[in-house]
Amino acid sequence: MGMFGTFTYGGGAWTSAEPAEPALTVTIHDSDIATLDYRPAPDATGRCYLGYQPRVYFEDPAASAPVDNDVEARGFARWAQLATGTDVDWRDVAALLAPDDEDADPEDVFVEETVQRLLELAGLPVPEELVGDA
């Protein structure tokens, strides 16, 4: 059985309280899908996926809205700059995002590994629960 969990970052730390912006919530579903919700997200929706997009994973276009990975990668890179002061190349973020392609498998077997790589790229600490699994 894969990992299920929700991790919220705000105010410079991972927290269980409602964080002030800038904030990031990572929700992991069965070690296959990680949903990233980041705020603020000017010029982006503030939602993207690692591993698989739900619409691809569940073979159901209604399972999630389409994601423009380039727009979200740029948005997340701006978010990282605001949240941590880390300059992130949006192309590095885009390389980690889940494609909207049923023929594309993620690079990592467990999405927790991809989450850890993205957090490190953004200059964020990695939650303890993810360090042991990656």
Secondary structure by P-SEA (a helix, b strand, c coil): cbbbbcccccccccccccccccbbbbbbccccbbbbbbcccccccccccccccccccccccccccccaaaaaaaaaaaaaaaaccccccaaaaaaaccccccccccccccaaaaaaaaaaaacccccaaaaaac
